[in-house]
Amino acid sequence: MRVPDLPSFKQKALKWAAAAEVCCVLDSNDYTDRYSKFDLLLAVGTKEVLNTNSTHKFDDLKAFYDQHQTWMFGLLSYELKNDVEQLESANPDGLQFPELFFFIPQYLLIIKGDEVEVLIGGIEVMGAIDQFNQEIEINKTRINIQNRISKEVYLKTVETLQQHIVRGDIYEINFCQEFFAEHAVIDPIEIYTQLCKLSPTPFAGFFKIKDQYILSASPERYLCKRGNKLISQPIKGTAKRNADPAADLQIKNDLRLNAKEQAENVMIVDLVRNDLTKTAVSGSVKVEELFGIYGFPQVYQMISTISCELNPDIHFIDAIRHTFPMGSMTGAPKIKAMQLIEAYEFSKRGAYSGAFGYITPEADFDFNVVIRSILYDAAKEYLSFQVGGAITYAANARAEYEECKLKASAIIQTLKQ
């Protein structure tokens, strides 16, 4: 069905979706690549839910998919690392998102171009969306953003982590810090809309689980499956854009040739290659693009693309298990980096630096990386977002702190509007 006014329809559809207890909206914001299948996916309501607290959550997900073999949408929390490796999480958590949550939707709409297709649910849902005008009464936005740690503590911690690098414990680590607000009142739909307007990205999404919301302007794909091919596209390398075209082009070229950023990127590329070999056909892992430079409204990013052929004897859920959490958000070597993340960060990551996305009836899937995202619990009135960067031996602690501020800028600007 053709929609004449697509922006208006998308906004109405988002409000209609958010009225349900559970929904997931995935929006490419008109970015396309060779692996993109949809401009927008909108999954609403639940036929079946998997919200497991077992110590074998990936096995539970495998059984859930094998039983239903249909469209499902879900969240993979960073804390699933504890199911994959002998790790633990003890840092404070103001949000407590589920560690693994998947649902089979009652309604599923897909938008490609200006065409809308109802894949699950009757066509009458189009009329319900068009007529939907429920206004959620929310008091004026009330928010006071605080840093979990001071600049001084951040700088000292980076220097301590660099001592671990000097000792040979790790080569690189992704160190993150939390910004948070207590007694926060926001309109999640309005904030998400403004965030995507200010920072449109290819893996944006609105994920609601009852009172909990993920409002994401993620630029990064974690892992994608198309047929028997797996694709991972880690981001490492960031440069702030400039309004002057000549200066902006120079910034892009400088990032492309920046030896420090390339070193950070290639370490993670090697880590992803190693992770993919665990489920790949022997000899099929390859780097399709190294150090690609891609522009977003605030920043240029260095993105590499690694792919492989999935071993037909291995379940596709195991491909997720063996690459999770994503290397761009951990470091190398991966297990030691995650141990140090737990030791030196001041907040539990939870949904942050996890992933959410979809699985199809054909066992294809696409998951983002939960970065550049606002996490909000409306019942607790707690709002949180985290930002981080790769720490290497060559990293400058003050420059890394400024990069964190840059990454947080779109979120802070959105929340202050």
C-alpha positions as CSV (number, residue, x, y, z in Angstrom):
1,M,0.0,0.0,0.0
2,R,1.4,3.4,-1.0
3,V,1.5,6.1,1.6
4,P,1.4,9.6,0.2
5,D,2.8,11.4,3.3
6,L,5.4,9.0,4.6
7,P,6.8,11.3,7.4
8,S,3.4,11.9,8.8
9,F,2.5,8.2,8.7
10,K,5.8,7.2,10.4
11,Q,5.1,9.6,13.3
12,K,1.5,8.3,13.7
13,A,2.7,4.7,13.5
14,L,5.3,5.4,16.2
15,K,2.7,6.9,18.5
16,W,0.4,3.9,17.8
17,A,3.2,1.5,18.5
18,A,4.3,3.2,21.7
19,A,0.7,2.8,23.1
20,A,1.3,-1.0,23.3
21,E,3.2,-2.5,26.2
22,V,5.9,-3.8,24.0
23,C,7.1,-2.6,20.6
24,C,10.2,-2.3,18.5
25,V,10.7,0.2,15.7
26,L,13.8,0.0,13.5
27,D,14.5,2.9,11.2
28,S,17.3,3.2,8.6
29,N,16.6,7.0,8.2
30,D,17.0,6.5,4.4
31,Y,20.6,5.1,4.7
32,T,21.1,2.1,2.5
33,D,23.8,-0.4,1.9
34,R,24.1,-3.8,0.2
35,Y,22.8,-5.6,3.2
36,S,19.8,-3.4,3.9
37,K,16.4,-5.0,3.3
38,F,13.9,-2.4,4.8
39,D,13.6,1.3,5.4
40,L,11.5,0.8,8.5
41,L,10.3,-2.2,10.6
42,L,7.5,-1.7,13.1
43,A,6.7,-4.6,15.4
44,V,3.9,-4.1,18.0
45,G,2.3,-6.2,20.7
46,T,3.2,-9.7,21.7
47,K,2.0,-13.1,20.7
48,E,4.8,-14.9,22.5
49,V,7.6,-13.6,24.8
50,L,11.0,-14.9,25.8
51,N,12.3,-13.2,29.0
52,T,14.6,-15.7,30.6
53,N,16.7,-15.6,33.7
54,S,18.4,-18.9,33.2
55,T,22.2,-19.3,32.9
56,H,21.8,-20.6,29.3
57,K,20.0,-17.7,27.7
58,F,21.4,-18.3,24.2
59,D,20.2,-21.9,24.4
60,D,16.8,-20.6,25.4
61,L,16.8,-18.3,22.4
62,K,17.7,-21.1,20.1
63,A,14.9,-23.2,21.4
64,F,12.5,-20.3,21.2
65,Y,13.4,-19.7,17.5
66,D,13.3,-23.4,16.6
67,Q,9.9,-23.7,18.1
68,H,8.3,-20.8,16.3
69,Q,10.5,-20.1,13.2
70,T,8.8,-16.7,12.6
71,W,9.6,-13.0,12.9
72,M,10.9,-12.0,16.3
73,F,12.4,-8.9,17.7
74,G,14.6,-8.6,20.7
75,L,17.3,-7.2,23.0
76,L,20.6,-8.7,23.9
77,S,22.1,-7.0,27.0
78,Y,25.8,-6.6,27.4
79,E,25.6,-8.7,30.5
80,L,25.0,-11.8,28.4
81,K,28.8,-11.8,28.4
82,N,28.4,-13.7,31.7
83,D,26.6,-16.5,29.9
84,V,29.3,-16.7,27.2
85,E,32.4,-16.5,29.4
86,Q,33.2,-17.0,33.1
87,L,32.5,-13.4,34.0
88,E,30.4,-11.4,36.4
89,S,28.7,-8.0,36.8
90,A,28.5,-6.2,40.1
91,N,28.5,-2.5,39.2
92,P,25.4,-0.3,40.1
93,D,22.5,-0.6,37.7
94,G,19.7,2.1,37.8
95,L,17.7,0.6,35.0
96,Q,17.7,-3.3,35.2
97,F,16.7,-4.0,31.6
98,P,16.2,-7.7,30.8
99,E,19.4,-9.5,29.8
100,L,17.7,-11.3,26.9
101,F,14.2,-10.3,25.8
102,F,12.5,-11.4,22.5
103,F,9.0,-11.3,21.3
104,I,6.8,-12.4,18.4
105,P,4.7,-9.4,17.4
106,Q,1.0,-9.2,17.0
107,Y,1.5,-6.7,14.2
108,L,4.4,-6.2,11.9
109,L,4.7,-3.5,9.3
110,I,7.5,-3.0,6.8
111,I,8.2,0.2,4.8
112,K,10.3,0.2,1.7
113,G,10.3,3.5,-0.2
114,D,6.7,4.9,0.1
115,E,5.2,1.4,0.2
116,V,3.8,-0.1,3.4
117,E,3.2,-3.8,3.8
118,V,1.4,-5.4,6.7
119,L,3.3,-8.7,7.2
120,I,1.5,-9.8,10.5
121,G,-2.0,-8.6,11.4
122,G,-4.8,-7.5,9.2
123,I,-4.8,-4.6,6.7
124,E,-7.3,-2.8,9.0
125,V,-4.3,-1.8,11.1
126,M,-3.6,0.9,8.6
127,G,-6.8,2.6,9.4
128,A,-6.2,2.2,13.1
129,I,-2.8,4.0,12.7
130,D,-4.3,6.7,10.5
131,Q,-7.0,7.5,13.1
132,F,-4.8,7.1,16.1
133,N,-4.7,10.4,18.0
134,Q,-4.1,9.5,21.6
135,E,-2.2,12.2,23.4
136,I,-0.1,11.0,26.3
137,E,-0.2,13.6,29.0
138,I,3.3,14.2,30.2
139,N,4.4,17.1,32.4
140,K,7.0,19.4,31.0
141,T,10.3,17.7,30.6
142,R,12.2,17.5,33.9
143,I,15.8,16.5,33.7
144,N,19.0,17.2,35.4
145,I,21.9,15.4,33.8
146,Q,24.8,14.4,36.0
147,N,28.2,12.7,35.3
148,R,28.7,9.5,37.1
149,I,32.5,10.3,37.3
150,S,34.4,13.5,37.2
151,K,36.8,14.5,34.5
152,E,39.7,14.0,36.9
153,V,38.6,10.4,37.7
154,Y,38.1,9.7,34.0
155,L,41.6,10.9,33.2
156,K,43.2,9.0,36.0
157,T,41.3,5.8,35.1
158,V,42.5,6.0,31.4
159,E,46.1,6.4,32.6
160,T,45.6,3.3,34.9
161,L,44.2,1.3,31.9
162,Q,47.2,2.4,29.9
163,Q,49.5,0.8,32.5
164,H,47.7,-2.5,31.9
165,I,48.6,-2.0,28.2
166,V,52.2,-1.4,29.1
167,R,52.2,-4.6,31.2
168,G,50.8,-6.5,28.2
169,D,47.4,-7.4,29.8
170,I,45.5,-5.9,26.8
171,Y,46.2,-4.0,23.6
172,E,43.0,-1.9,23.6
173,I,40.0,-1.4,25.8
174,N,36.7,0.4,25.4
175,F,36.2,2.5,28.5
176,C,32.8,4.0,29.1
177,Q,31.2,6.5,31.5
178,E,27.6,7.1,32.4
179,F,25.6,10.3,32.3
180,F,22.3,10.0,34.3
181,A,19.3,11.8,35.6
182,E,17.2,10.9,38.6
183,H,13.5,12.0,39.0
184,A,13.6,12.5,35.2
185,V,10.3,13.0,33.3
186,I,10.4,12.9,29.4
187,D,8.2,12.1,26.5
188,P,10.0,9.1,25.0
189,I,8.3,9.6,21.6
190,E,9.2,13.2,21.4
191,I,12.8,12.7,22.6
192,Y,13.4,9.8,20.1
193,T,11.9,11.9,17.2
194,Q,14.2,14.8,18.1
195,L,17.2,12.6,18.5
196,C,16.7,11.1,15.0
197,K,16.1,14.5,13.5
198,L,19.3,15.8,15.0
199,S,21.3,12.7,14.4
200,P,19.7,10.4,11.7
201,T,21.6,7.1,11.6
202,P,21.2,3.8,9.8
203,F,20.5,1.6,12.8
204,A,18.2,3.9,14.8
205,G,15.4,2.3,16.9
206,F,12.7,2.7,19.5
207,F,12.4,-0.3,21.8
208,K,9.8,-0.4,24.6
209,I,9.3,-3.0,27.2
210,K,6.5,-1.8,29.5
211,D,8.0,1.2,31.3
212,Q,11.5,0.8,29.9
213,Y,12.6,2.5,26.7
214,I,15.7,2.4,24.5
215,L,15.8,5.5,22.3
216,S,18.6,4.8,19.9
217,A,20.5,6.8,17.2
218,S,23.0,4.0,16.6
219,P,25.3,4.3,13.6
220,E,26.7,0.8,14.0
221,R,25.7,-2.7,12.8
222,Y,26.8,-5.4,15.2
223,L,26.0,-8.5,13.1
224,C,23.8,-9.3,10.1
225,K,22.9,-12.6,8.4
226,R,21.9,-12.8,4.8
227,G,21.4,-16.4,3.6
228,N,24.5,-18.2,4.7
229,K,26.6,-15.0,4.9
230,L,27.5,-13.2,8.2
231,I,28.5,-9.6,8.2
232,S,29.9,-7.5,11.0
233,Q,30.7,-3.7,10.7
234,P,32.6,-2.4,13.7
235,I,33.2,1.3,14.1
236,K,36.5,2.5,15.5
237,G,37.6,6.1,14.7
238,T,35.7,9.3,15.1
239,A,36.3,12.9,13.9
240,K,34.1,15.9,14.5
241,R,32.7,17.5,11.3
242,N,33.0,21.1,10.2
243,A,30.4,23.3,8.6
244,D,32.9,24.7,6.1
245,P,33.0,22.2,3.2
246,A,36.7,22.5,2.6
247,A,37.6,22.1,6.2
248,D,35.1,19.2,6.5
249,L,36.8,17.4,3.5
250,Q,40.2,17.9,5.1
251,I,38.9,16.3,8.4
252,K,37.5,13.3,6.4
253,N,40.9,12.8,4.7
254,D,42.8,13.2,7.9
255,L,40.7,10.6,9.6
256,R,41.2,8.2,6.6
257,L,45.0,8.5,7.1
258,N,45.1,8.8,10.9
259,A,47.6,6.1,12.0
260,K,46.2,6.0,15.6
261,E,42.6,5.5,14.5
262,Q,43.7,2.9,12.0
263,A,45.6,1.0,14.7
264,E,42.4,1.0,16.9
265,N,40.3,-0.1,14.0
266,V,42.5,-2.9,12.8
267,M,42.8,-4.4,16.3
268,I,39.0,-4.8,16.5
269,V,38.9,-6.1,12.9
270,D,41.3,-8.8,13.9
271,L,39.2,-9.6,17.0
272,V,36.0,-9.8,14.9
273,R,37.8,-12.1,12.4
274,N,38.8,-14.4,15.2
275,D,35.2,-14.4,16.6
276,L,33.7,-15.2,13.2
277,T,36.1,-18.2,12.7
278,K,34.3,-20.0,15.5
279,T,31.2,-20.5,13.3
280,A,32.5,-19.9,9.8
281,V,33.3,-22.3,7.0
282,S,37.1,-22.7,7.1
283,G,38.9,-20.1,5.1
284,S,35.7,-18.0,4.4
285,V,36.4,-15.1,6.8
286,K,37.5,-12.0,4.8
287,V,37.7,-8.2,5.3
288,E,35.5,-6.7,2.6
289,E,36.4,-3.1,3.5
290,L,39.1,-1.7,5.8
291,F,39.0,1.8,7.2
292,G,36.0,3.0,5.2
293,I,35.1,6.6,6.1
294,Y,31.4,7.4,6.5
295,G,29.7,10.7,7.2
296,F,27.0,11.4,9.8
297,P,25.6,14.8,10.8
298,Q,28.0,15.4,13.7
299,V,30.9,13.1,13.0
300,Y,32.9,11.0,10.5
301,Q,33.3,7.4,11.5
302,M,35.9,4.8,10.4
303,I,34.0,1.6,9.6
304,S,35.3,-1.8,8.5
305,T,33.3,-4.7,7.1
306,I,34.2,-8.3,7.9
307,S,32.2,-11.3,6.5
308,C,32.2,-15.1,6.4
309,E,30.2,-18.0,5.3
310,L,28.3,-19.6,8.2
311,N,29.1,-23.3,8.7
312,P,25.8,-25.1,7.8
313,D,26.3,-27.5,10.7
314,I,26.2,-24.6,13.2
315,H,23.0,-23.0,14.4
316,F,22.8,-19.3,13.5
317,I,22.2,-18.3,17.2
318,D,25.6,-19.7,17.9
319,A,27.1,-17.2,15.5
320,I,25.6,-14.5,17.7
321,R,26.8,-16.2,20.9
322,H,30.4,-16.5,19.7
323,T,30.7,-12.9,18.6
324,F,28.9,-11.3,21.6
325,P,29.5,-8.8,23.0
326,M,30.8,-7.0,19.9
327,G,34.5,-6.3,19.8
328,S,34.1,-2.6,19.2
329,M,32.7,-2.2,22.7
330,T,35.1,-4.5,24.5
331,G,38.7,-4.5,23.4
332,A,41.5,-7.0,22.8
333,P,42.1,-9.6,24.1
334,K,38.4,-9.7,24.6
335,I,38.0,-11.6,27.8
336,K,40.7,-9.7,29.7
337,A,39.3,-6.4,28.4
338,M,35.8,-7.3,29.7
339,Q,37.3,-8.2,33.1
340,L,39.0,-4.8,33.2
341,I,35.8,-3.0,32.1
342,E,34.0,-4.6,35.1
343,A,36.8,-3.5,37.4
344,Y,37.3,0.1,36.2
345,E,33.9,1.3,35.0
346,F,31.5,2.8,37.5
347,S,28.1,1.6,36.1
348,K,26.7,-1.6,34.9
349,R,26.3,-1.4,31.1
350,G,23.1,-3.4,30.8
351,A,21.3,-2.7,27.6
352,Y,24.1,-0.2,26.6
353,S,26.6,-1.7,24.3
354,G,24.3,-4.6,23.8
355,A,22.2,-5.0,20.7
356,F,18.6,-5.1,19.4
357,G,17.1,-6.1,16.1
358,Y,15.2,-8.8,14.3
359,I,15.2,-12.4,13.2
360,T,13.2,-13.5,10.1
361,P,11.4,-16.8,9.5
362,E,14.2,-17.7,7.1
363,A,16.8,-17.2,9.9
364,D,18.2,-14.0,8.6
365,F,18.8,-11.3,11.2
366,D,20.2,-7.8,11.7
367,F,21.3,-6.3,15.0
368,N,22.6,-2.9,15.9
369,V,25.0,-1.8,18.6
370,V,23.2,0.1,21.4
371,I,25.3,3.3,21.4
372,R,24.3,6.9,21.0
373,S,21.2,5.8,22.9
374,I,19.1,7.1,25.8
375,L,17.8,4.4,28.2
376,Y,14.8,5.4,30.3
377,D,12.6,3.8,33.0
378,A,9.4,5.9,33.2
379,A,8.3,4.2,36.5
380,K,11.6,4.7,38.2
381,E,12.1,8.1,36.5
382,Y,15.7,7.2,35.8
383,L,17.4,8.2,32.6
384,S,20.8,7.1,31.5
385,F,23.2,7.2,28.6
386,Q,26.8,6.1,28.3
387,V,29.6,7.1,26.0
388,G,33.1,5.6,25.6
389,G,36.1,5.3,23.4
390,A,39.0,3.0,22.6
391,I,41.9,3.3,24.9
392,T,45.3,2.3,23.5
393,Y,48.9,2.9,24.5
394,A,49.0,5.9,22.1
395,A,45.7,7.4,23.4
396,N,45.7,10.8,24.9
397,A,43.4,10.8,28.0
398,R,42.3,14.4,27.5
399,A,41.5,13.8,23.8
400,E,39.5,10.7,24.7
401,Y,37.5,12.7,27.2
402,E,36.7,15.3,24.5
403,E,35.7,12.5,22.1
404,C,33.3,11.3,24.8
405,K,31.8,14.7,25.1
406,L,31.4,14.9,21.3
407,K,29.6,11.5,21.2
408,A,27.3,12.7,24.0
409,S,26.6,16.1,22.3
410,A,23.6,15.0,20.2
411,I,21.9,13.4,23.2
412,I,22.5,16.3,25.5
413,Q,21.3,18.7,22.9
414,T,18.2,16.7,22.4
415,L,17.4,16.5,26.1
416,K,17.9,20.2,26.6
417,Q,15.5,21.2,23.8
